[in-house]
Amino acid sequence: MRVQIDLLVKLQHIEIEMRRLRSDLETKSTKFDNLDAEIVAYEHTLSQEETLLEALKKKYREYERDAHVVSEQIQKSQVKLSAVKTNKEYQSILKEIEDLETKSSQEEDAMLECLEQIDVADAKVKSKRTDFEQIKADVQQEKVEVQRDITQDQQGLKTLQVDWESVAESIDPEIINTYNTIKDTIGGIPVAAVSNAVCQGCHMNIPAQMYNELQRADSIKKCPHCQRIIYWKQDENRPK
């Protein structure tokens, strides 16, 4: 029976390691997805900056077009000025030219301001494009490393699964059923060591008689408190 108990303990250690690897795989898979999300998020930010730059360029072209229209209007008014016959018409056209020149000045000011905004936005886009390329390179490298770790964990799980099946085949089916039932019931480890008459699963003392029987390892015992399968572990202060 001692051999069966040793095999149960080994089986449990394998399952604990398998759970750890599955947890690591889940964490690493999430990290892998987050790295992709990081690229998408930064790409979206870059796209917004590029859209803003294009909007400013479009706005500048509109100012430029309006300024050209005003310039043509001024030229037409100046031609009209040379053909007027009355002082009233002359003054009216002069006022028209003055208003157009004011508007032209405003358009030029708006164009200069827009050009400054374009320069700032263009510099920001160029900087973000450079950053984006570096981030993509960094993320790609990190993804390679994460994928390598994922592959290693997956291979580790396959190896552990083979070990688990090998150990499980050597354990009495009835004992395996008891083991699985306890595992499903308590939702944790089903086998616990007993050291110095204390169950390491629930940290409660077990009866002296049971403790003595446990050391003989001639049958499967359960902790009377937590119902785990228990086995004797050499007392820390007791010579081997």
C-alpha positions as a Markdown table, in Angstrom:
| # | Residue | x | y | z |
|---|---|---|---|---|
| 1 | Met | 0.0 | 0.0 | 0.0 |
| 2 | Arg | 2.9 | 2.3 | 0.6 |
| 3 | Val | 3.8 | 2.1 | -3.0 |
| 4 | Gln | 0.3 | 3.1 | -4.0 |
| 5 | Ile | 0.4 | 6.0 | -1.7 |
| 6 | Asp | 3.7 | 7.1 | -3.1 |
| 7 | Leu | 2.2 | 6.9 | -6.6 |
| 8 | Leu | -0.8 | 9.0 | -5.5 |
| 9 | Val | 1.6 | 11.7 | -4.1 |
| 10 | Lys | 3.5 | 11.6 | -7.4 |
| 11 | Leu | 0.3 | 11.8 | -9.4 |
| 12 | Gln | -0.7 | 14.8 | -7.3 |
| 13 | His | 2.6 | 16.5 | -7.9 |
| 14 | Ile | 2.2 | 16.0 | -11.6 |
| 15 | Glu | -1.3 | 17.5 | -11.6 |
| 16 | Ile | -0.1 | 20.5 | -9.5 |
| 17 | Glu | 2.6 | 21.1 | -12.1 |
| 18 | Met | 0.1 | 20.7 | -14.9 |
| 19 | Arg | -2.2 | 23.3 | -13.3 |
| 20 | Arg | 0.7 | 25.7 | -13.0 |
| 21 | Leu | 1.6 | 25.3 | -16.6 |
| 22 | Arg | -2.0 | 25.8 | -17.7 |
| 23 | Ser | -2.2 | 28.9 | -15.6 |
| 24 | Asp | 1.1 | 30.1 | -17.2 |
| 25 | Leu | -0.2 | 29.3 | -20.6 |
| 26 | Glu | -3.4 | 31.3 | -20.0 |
| 27 | Thr | -1.3 | 34.3 | -18.7 |
| 28 | Lys | 1.0 | 34.1 | -21.7 |
| 29 | Ser | -1.8 | 33.8 | -24.2 |
| 30 | Thr | -3.4 | 36.8 | -22.7 |
| 31 | Lys | -0.1 | 38.7 | -22.8 |
| 32 | Phe | 0.2 | 37.7 | -26.5 |
| 33 | Asp | -3.2 | 39.1 | -27.3 |
| 34 | Asn | -2.4 | 42.3 | -25.3 |
| 35 | Leu | 0.7 | 42.8 | -27.4 |
| 36 | Asp | -1.4 | 42.7 | -30.5 |
| 37 | Ala | -3.9 | 45.1 | -28.9 |
| 38 | Glu | -1.0 | 47.5 | -28.0 |
| 39 | Ile | 0.0 | 47.7 | -31.7 |
| 40 | Val | -3.6 | 48.3 | -32.8 |
| 41 | Ala | -4.1 | 51.0 | -30.1 |
| 42 | Tyr | -0.9 | 52.8 | -31.1 |
| 43 | Glu | -1.7 | 52.5 | -34.8 |
| 44 | His | -5.1 | 54.0 | -34.1 |
| 45 | Thr | -3.4 | 57.0 | -32.3 |
| 46 | Leu | -1.1 | 57.4 | -35.3 |
| 47 | Ser | -4.0 | 57.3 | -37.7 |
| 48 | Gln | -5.8 | 60.0 | -35.7 |
| 49 | Glu | -2.7 | 62.2 | -35.9 |
| 50 | Glu | -2.4 | 61.6 | -39.7 |
| 51 | Thr | -6.1 | 62.4 | -40.1 |
| 52 | Leu | -5.6 | 65.7 | -38.2 |
| 53 | Leu | -2.6 | 66.5 | -40.4 |
| 54 | Glu | -4.6 | 65.9 | -43.6 |
| 55 | Ala | -7.5 | 68.0 | -42.2 |
| 56 | Leu | -5.1 | 70.9 | -41.6 |
| 57 | Lys | -3.7 | 70.5 | -45.1 |
| 58 | Lys | -7.2 | 70.5 | -46.6 |
| 59 | Lys | -8.0 | 73.6 | -44.5 |
| 60 | Tyr | -4.9 | 75.4 | -45.8 |
| 61 | Arg | -5.9 | 74.6 | -49.4 |
| 62 | Glu | -9.3 | 76.1 | -48.8 |
| 63 | Tyr | -7.7 | 79.3 | -47.4 |
| 64 | Glu | -5.4 | 79.4 | -50.4 |
| 65 | Arg | -8.3 | 79.0 | -52.8 |
| 66 | Asp | -10.3 | 81.7 | -51.0 |
| 67 | Ala | -7.2 | 84.0 | -51.0 |
| 68 | His | -6.9 | 83.5 | -54.8 |
| 69 | Val | -10.6 | 84.4 | -55.3 |
| 70 | Val | -10.2 | 87.6 | -53.2 |
| 71 | Ser | -7.1 | 88.5 | -55.2 |
| 72 | Glu | -9.0 | 88.2 | -58.4 |
| 73 | Gln | -11.8 | 90.3 | -57.0 |
| 74 | Ile | -9.4 | 93.0 | -56.1 |
| 75 | Gln | -7.9 | 93.0 | -59.6 |
| 76 | Lys | -11.4 | 93.3 | -61.1 |
| 77 | Ser | -12.3 | 96.1 | -58.7 |
| 78 | Gln | -9.1 | 97.9 | -59.7 |
| 79 | Val | -10.1 | 97.6 | -63.4 |
| 80 | Lys | -13.5 | 99.0 | -62.6 |
| 81 | Leu | -11.9 | 101.9 | -60.7 |
| 82 | Ser | -10.3 | 103.1 | -63.9 |
| 83 | Ala | -13.6 | 103.3 | -65.7 |
| 84 | Val | -15.8 | 105.1 | -63.2 |
| 85 | Lys | -17.4 | 108.4 | -64.1 |
| 86 | Thr | -18.6 | 109.8 | -60.8 |
| 87 | Asn | -17.0 | 110.5 | -57.5 |
| 88 | Lys | -19.6 | 108.4 | -55.7 |
| 89 | Glu | -18.8 | 105.4 | -57.8 |
| 90 | Tyr | -15.1 | 106.0 | -57.3 |
| 91 | Gln | -15.5 | 106.1 | -53.5 |
| 92 | Ser | -17.7 | 103.0 | -53.5 |
| 93 | Ile | -15.2 | 101.0 | -55.4 |
| 94 | Leu | -12.4 | 102.2 | -53.2 |
| 95 | Lys | -14.3 | 101.0 | -50.2 |
| 96 | Glu | -14.9 | 97.7 | -52.0 |
| 97 | Ile | -11.2 | 97.3 | -52.6 |
| 98 | Glu | -10.3 | 98.3 | -49.0 |
| 99 | Asp | -12.7 | 95.6 | -47.7 |
| 100 | Leu | -11.3 | 93.0 | -50.1 |
| 101 | Glu | -7.7 | 93.9 | -49.0 |
| 102 | Thr | -8.7 | 93.5 | -45.4 |
| 103 | Lys | -10.3 | 90.1 | -46.2 |
| 104 | Ser | -7.1 | 89.2 | -48.1 |
| 105 | Ser | -5.0 | 90.1 | -45.1 |
| 106 | Gln | -7.2 | 88.0 | -42.9 |
| 107 | Glu | -6.9 | 85.0 | -45.3 |
| 108 | Glu | -3.1 | 85.4 | -45.3 |
| 109 | Asp | -3.0 | 85.5 | -41.5 |
| 110 | Ala | -5.2 | 82.4 | -41.4 |
| 111 | Met | -2.9 | 80.6 | -43.9 |
| 112 | Leu | 0.2 | 81.4 | -41.8 |
| 113 | Glu | -1.4 | 80.2 | -38.6 |
| 114 | Cys | -2.6 | 77.0 | -40.5 |
| 115 | Leu | 1.0 | 76.5 | -41.8 |
| 116 | Glu | 2.3 | 76.6 | -38.2 |
| 117 | Gln | -0.2 | 74.1 | -37.1 |
| 118 | Ile | 0.7 | 71.9 | -40.1 |
| 119 | Asp | 4.4 | 72.0 | -39.1 |
| 120 | Val | 3.6 | 71.0 | -35.6 |
| 121 | Ala | 1.2 | 68.2 | -36.7 |
| 122 | Asp | 3.7 | 67.0 | -39.3 |
| 123 | Ala | 6.5 | 66.8 | -36.8 |
| 124 | Lys | 4.2 | 64.9 | -34.4 |
| 125 | Val | 3.2 | 62.4 | -37.1 |
| 126 | Lys | 6.8 | 61.8 | -38.1 |
| 127 | Ser | 7.8 | 61.3 | -34.5 |
| 128 | Lys | 4.9 | 58.9 | -33.9 |
| 129 | Arg | 5.7 | 57.0 | -37.1 |
| 130 | Thr | 9.3 | 56.5 | -35.8 |
| 131 | Asp | 8.0 | 55.4 | -32.4 |
| 132 | Phe | 5.5 | 53.1 | -34.0 |
| 133 | Glu | 8.1 | 51.3 | -36.1 |
| 134 | Gln | 10.2 | 50.8 | -32.9 |
| 135 | Ile | 7.2 | 49.7 | -30.9 |
| 136 | Lys | 6.3 | 47.2 | -33.6 |
| 137 | Ala | 9.8 | 45.8 | -33.6 |
| 138 | Asp | 9.9 | 45.6 | -29.8 |
| 139 | Val | 6.5 | 44.0 | -29.7 |
| 140 | Gln | 7.4 | 41.5 | -32.4 |
| 141 | Gln | 10.5 | 40.5 | -30.5 |
| 142 | Glu | 8.5 | 40.1 | -27.3 |
| 143 | Lys | 5.8 | 38.1 | -29.2 |
| 144 | Val | 8.6 | 35.7 | -30.4 |
| 145 | Glu | 9.8 | 35.2 | -26.8 |
| 146 | Val | 6.2 | 34.7 | -25.5 |
| 147 | Gln | 5.4 | 32.3 | -28.2 |
| 148 | Arg | 8.6 | 30.4 | -27.4 |
| 149 | Asp | 7.6 | 30.2 | -23.8 |
| 150 | Ile | 4.1 | 29.1 | -24.8 |
| 151 | Thr | 5.5 | 26.3 | -27.0 |
| 152 | Gln | 7.7 | 25.2 | -24.1 |
| 153 | Asp | 4.8 | 25.1 | -21.7 |
| 154 | Gln | 2.7 | 23.2 | -24.3 |
| 155 | Gln | 5.5 | 20.6 | -24.7 |
| 156 | Gly | 5.8 | 20.4 | -20.9 |
| 157 | Leu | 2.1 | 19.7 | -20.6 |
| 158 | Lys | 2.4 | 16.9 | -23.2 |
| 159 | Thr | 5.2 | 15.3 | -21.3 |
| 160 | Leu | 3.4 | 15.7 | -18.0 |
| 161 | Gln | 0.3 | 14.1 | -19.5 |
| 162 | Val | 2.3 | 11.1 | -20.5 |
| 163 | Asp | 3.8 | 10.9 | -17.0 |
| 164 | Trp | 0.3 | 11.2 | -15.5 |
| 165 | Glu | -1.1 | 8.4 | -17.6 |
| 166 | Ser | 1.9 | 6.2 | -16.8 |
| 167 | Val | 1.5 | 6.8 | -13.0 |
| 168 | Ala | -2.3 | 6.5 | -13.1 |
| 169 | Glu | -2.1 | 3.1 | -14.8 |
| 170 | Ser | -0.1 | 1.8 | -11.8 |
| 171 | Ile | -2.6 | 2.9 | -9.2 |
| 172 | Asp | -5.5 | 0.7 | -8.2 |
| 173 | Pro | -8.7 | 2.0 | -10.0 |
| 174 | Glu | -10.7 | 2.1 | -6.8 |
| 175 | Ile | -8.0 | 4.3 | -5.2 |
| 176 | Ile | -8.0 | 6.5 | -8.3 |
| 177 | Asn | -11.7 | 6.9 | -8.0 |
| 178 | Thr | -11.5 | 7.9 | -4.3 |
| 179 | Tyr | -8.7 | 10.3 | -5.2 |
| 180 | Asn | -10.8 | 12.0 | -8.0 |
| 181 | Thr | -13.9 | 12.1 | -5.8 |
| 182 | Ile | -12.1 | 13.9 | -3.1 |
| 183 | Lys | -10.5 | 16.3 | -5.6 |
| 184 | Asp | -13.9 | 17.1 | -7.1 |
| 185 | Thr | -15.4 | 17.6 | -3.7 |
| 186 | Ile | -12.9 | 19.8 | -2.0 |
| 187 | Gly | -11.8 | 21.6 | -5.2 |
| 188 | Gly | -8.1 | 21.4 | -4.2 |
| 189 | Ile | -5.4 | 18.9 | -3.5 |
| 190 | Pro | -6.8 | 15.5 | -2.4 |
| 191 | Val | -3.7 | 14.1 | -0.8 |
| 192 | Ala | -2.0 | 15.7 | 2.2 |
| 193 | Ala | 1.1 | 14.7 | 4.3 |
| 194 | Val | 0.8 | 14.3 | 8.0 |
| 195 | Ser | 3.8 | 15.6 | 9.9 |
| 196 | Asn | 4.1 | 15.6 | 13.7 |
| 197 | Ala | 0.5 | 14.2 | 13.8 |
| 198 | Val | -0.8 | 17.4 | 12.0 |
| 199 | Cys | -2.6 | 17.1 | 8.7 |
| 200 | Gln | -0.8 | 19.5 | 6.3 |
| 201 | Gly | -4.0 | 19.9 | 4.3 |
| 202 | Cys | -6.2 | 21.4 | 7.1 |
| 203 | His | -3.5 | 21.8 | 9.8 |
| 204 | Met | -5.6 | 19.9 | 12.3 |
| 205 | Asn | -4.3 | 17.2 | 14.7 |
| 206 | Ile | -5.3 | 13.6 | 13.9 |
| 207 | Pro | -6.0 | 11.0 | 16.6 |
| 208 | Ala | -2.9 | 9.3 | 18.0 |
| 209 | Gln | -4.1 | 5.8 | 17.0 |
| 210 | Met | -4.7 | 6.9 | 13.4 |
| 211 | Tyr | -1.3 | 8.5 | 13.4 |
| 212 | Asn | 0.3 | 5.2 | 14.5 |
| 213 | Glu | -1.7 | 3.3 | 11.9 |
| 214 | Leu | -0.7 | 5.8 | 9.2 |
| 215 | Gln | 3.0 | 5.1 | 9.7 |
| 216 | Arg | 2.4 | 1.5 | 8.9 |
| 217 | Ala | 1.0 | 2.5 | 5.5 |
| 218 | Asp | -1.1 | -0.7 | 5.2 |
| 219 | Ser | -4.3 | 1.0 | 4.1 |
| 220 | Ile | -5.7 | 4.2 | 2.7 |
| 221 | Lys | -6.5 | 6.7 | 5.5 |
| 222 | Lys | -8.5 | 9.9 | 5.3 |
| 223 | Cys | -8.2 | 12.9 | 7.6 |
| 224 | Pro | -11.2 | 12.9 | 9.9 |
| 225 | His | -11.4 | 16.7 | 9.5 |
| 226 | Cys | -10.9 | 17.5 | 5.8 |
| 227 | Gln | -11.4 | 14.1 | 4.3 |
| 228 | Arg | -8.2 | 14.2 | 2.3 |
| 229 | Ile | -6.2 | 11.1 | 1.7 |
| 230 | Ile | -3.3 | 11.3 | 4.2 |
| 231 | Tyr | 0.1 | 9.7 | 4.4 |
| 232 | Trp | 2.8 | 9.8 | 7.0 |
| 233 | Lys | 5.8 | 12.1 | 6.5 |
| 234 | Gln | 8.9 | 11.7 | 8.6 |
| 235 | Asp | 8.6 | 13.9 | 11.6 |
| 236 | Glu | 11.0 | 16.9 | 11.5 |
| 237 | Asn | 12.5 | 16.2 | 14.9 |
| 238 | Arg | 12.5 | 12.4 | 14.7 |
| 239 | Pro | 15.6 | 10.6 | 13.5 |
| 240 | Lys | 15.2 | 8.7 | 10.3 |
